[in-house]
Amino acid sequence: MSSKLLCLYTHRYSLALVMTLVLVTASTDDSSPPTNITAVLGDTTTIRCHIQKIGSPVIRMYIQKVIKDSQEIFINGFDSSRKMDVPLEYHKRTKVNRTDLSMEMTDVSVSDEGLYKCIVFFDTVGIEMPKIHLKVTANYSIPTVEKECSECNYDDGTAGKSCQLSCSSVGGYPQSAVKWAGLNLSLINVVHNESSEDPYSKTWTINQTITYNCDQPTDVSCAVGGAVSPTISIFCAECKKLKFCVTTD
């Protein structure tokens, strides 16, 4: 670990102490895969600094968030000899447990998603723990699905069997896509596909409209990000018999 990075962890300490930490700081294998945890938007999650028990007591702990490459920001931690200056953004939303070396984070937002790491100090020995990757999710609303079968009077007298179906869902994260159930995918024609992100919450609204050439009664539903719509029935009759397509509720 570089002295520049350690100075960040130990700001306000004397230069002599910083140099001591440089000499004895150990690090785990940075190539090891991170521990994955998932939190729901607006809920509470816990980031745990997993470490085997060592005889020496833990005197300091820093929890950092990796912003880009080697750039990091301090989130929270503790120091047995002084009070930590926690950034205002995390002051009310995070709380450190010194007993199990964990940090509770409330009101999780999309911006909290990312890579975290713990630095734990035993006396003058600092150990950098394997990284933790926090993934944030938000449940999509139950999709609404609408149907409209168009008239099918064609100049050449052929039978028209096309119905238009729309599916929409809001408030989910990460970005997802519409999946249709009960339909022959080769008969689907996408006429409108839109995904929009809320600038504040960073959640997504998903909309899709398709046309479907059905030749028999069909039960249809759509899903977005794991949320599934109610099932509806569509039925397209032969134009030669009915002169139009009908739907059933």
N, C-alpha and C positions, 0 to 999 in steps of 0.2 A: 504494500500500500504506500503511495507516495506521501511525502511530507506535506505537500500542498493539500491533499485530501484530509490528512489528519489534523491540519490546522483548522480546517472547517469544523471538524468534530469537536475540537478542544479549544475553540475560541475563548478568549479571556483567561486562558491558562498561561503560565509563564513559558518562555521559550525553552527553558531547561526541561520542563515536563514534556513538552511536545517532542523534543529530541529523544527523550527516553522512550516514548511510545513508538517512535520510528524504528528504534533498534529492536524492539521485542514484539511488534505486532505480527500476528500470524493470520493467514487467510485460507479459507477452504478453496477447493477447486472451482474456479469461476466458470468452467465449462459444464458443470453438472446442471441438469435440467431444473428449472424452478418448480417450486410447489405451487400447484394451481388451486385457487379458491374462487368461489362465485358468490356474488352478493346481488340481491334484488334492489333495484332503484328505490331509494327512500327508506330502505331498511337499515339494520345494523349488522356489521360484520366484525370479525376478530382476526387480526394478523398476529400469528404466533411465531416467535423466534425460536425455532427448534434447535436445542443444543443438549448434548449429553451432560450429565451432572459432573461437575468438577469440584474438587475440594475447596478451592478458593471462592469466596463470595463474589457475586457480581456487584461492582461498584458503579458502573455506568452502562447505559444502553442507549444507542441512537437508532432510530428507524428513519431511513432515507427513502425517497422515491426517485427512481431513475427517470429523468426527463428525456434525454436523448444521448445515446452513446454513453459517455462517462459523466455527463452533467447530472447532478443530483440536487435535491432540495431536502432540507431537514423537516420532518413531519412532527415527531414527538420523541420523548425518551425520558431518561432520568439520570441524575448524578447525585451520589450520596453526599457530596460535599457542598452542593449549591442547588439553587432553583434554576430549572431550565427555562429559557425564553422560547416558548412555542409560538410559531407563526399564527397571526390572528385568524387566518382562514381555518386552522385546525384546532384552535384553542378550546372552543366549545364543543367540537365534534369528536375529539379524540381523548382517550383516557388510558394511561399506561398502568398495567398490573405488574408490579415488581416481583411478585411471588412466582408467577408462571411465565414471565418475560413475554407478555402479549400486549397488544394495543387494540382497544375497542374503538370502532369508528361508527358514528351514527349518521343518519340522514345521507346515505351513500348517494353520490351523484355520478353521472357519466364521466366527469373529469377525474374522478378518483381511480378510474380503471388504469392499470399499468403495472409496472414492475417495482417491487419494493425490496429492500434488504435491511438486515439488522447488523449492527456492530456492537458486540458485547465485550466489556472490559473486565478482566480479573486482575486486580491490583494494577500493574503497569502493562499487562498483556491484553491486547485487543484481538478479538477473533471475528472475522467477517463471515456471517452465516450464508448458507445457500439462499438464493433469491426466492421471492414469493410473487407470483403473478395473480393479480386481482382482476377478475372479469366481472363486469356489471351487466345485468340483464333487466329488462322490464317486460312485463307480460302485455301482449297485444290484447286489445278488446276482442270480444267474440265477433267474428266477421259478420257483416251483413251481406246477404246475397240476394240479388234481384234478378228477375227473369222477364223477358219480353220476346215473344215469338212474332216475327214479322209476317205480314201477308205474303203469300207466295204465288201470285198470279204472274206467270211468265209468258212472254210473247210466243215462245216456241212450244208452249203447252206442257213443258216438263214439270215434274212435281218439285215444289220447294219445301225444304225441311230445315230451315235455318232458324235458330233461336239465339237471342243475345242474352248473355249472362254477365252480371257485374258483381265483383267482390271487393269489399273495403274493410280495413281495420286500422285502428289508431293507437298511439301511445306506447309502442313497443321499442325495444332496443336489444340487440343490434338490428341493423337493417335486415329485412327478410324479404321473401317473395311469396306470391300466391301459388298455392298448390291445389289442383282440382282433383276431386275423388268421384268416381262413378262415370267418368267420361273416357272415350277413346281419344288419346292424345293426338293421334294422327288426323282427327276431324276438328281439332281446335284451331281457330284463327284469332290471334291476339290483335285487337283493334285499338286498344288504349292500355298503356302501362305506365304508372306514375308512382314515384316514391319521393316524399318530401320530408325534410328534417325540421323539427321545431328549433328555432335559433336559441331558445333559452334552455329547454330541458334536454335537447339533443335526441329526443325520441322521434320515432318515424310514423308517418301515415302512408299506408300502402293501398293503392287502388289498381284494379285491373278489370278490363271489359273484353269479353271474347264473343265470337259467334261460333255456334256449334251446329253441325249438320247431323241431326238425329234421325233415326229411322224406326225408333220404337220408344215406348215409355221408359224414362230413365230417371233414377234418383241421383241427385247432384248435391255436393257440398264443397266448400272450399276451406282451406286452412292457411293461416299466416302465423309463422313463428310458434307453432304448437297450439294456437287457439283455433278451434274448429267451429264452423257455422252450423246452424240447423240445416237439416236435409230438406230440399225441395224436390218436386217432381216436374219434369218437363215431358211434353208429348207433341210430336210433330206429325200431323196426319198427311196423307196423300192429297195434293192439291186437286187432282182430278176428281176426288170424291167430295172434299169439303171446301175447296177454293181458298182456304186459308189455314194457317197453323194455329192450333189451340194449345192452351196450357192448362194444367190441373193444379190446384192448390193442395 
